[in-house]
């Protein structure tokens, strides 16, 4: 969803920079999905991996001149140094698409993700089942694929000079951070 939206908002972004920690399975899974999408849609990408927050600035700097936009998935290491990545992207006038609304809050441009109120409701339903004696292994995993929110950092959007079309800003899924 993030890449489909990026194609609409920044259609000239033909090469993405991926910054992520290879030790985080959540991040590796997100990058694998991003690579698959890019490969299927003729989008190029370059990657820089990190092992700790001290590596993030160098990783972003190594890519910033060779890419049109950045993507980082749900990655705790990068999220901890989000200000570094977002500053590098803003200085280079490159959009930073991210995997979580918290990363948007910390300077990323845009994310598409779950509605945390809905997550809370679903979590409560699962807790209720557990408290009623259901075994955890018998409770199916819930995957949110619909009713996703669009999170936009308006300060970053304005700095990048990106205009959002009305069909996005008027959508009930649109959330400014």
Secondary structure by P-SEA (a helix, b strand, c coil): caaaaaaaacccccbbbbbbbcccaaaaaaaaaaaaaaaaccccccccccccccaaaaaaaaccccccbbbbcccaaaaaaaaaaaaaaaaacbbbbbccaaaaaacccbbbbccaaaaaaaaaaaaaaaaaccccccccbbbbccbbbbbbaaaaaaaaccccccccccccccccc
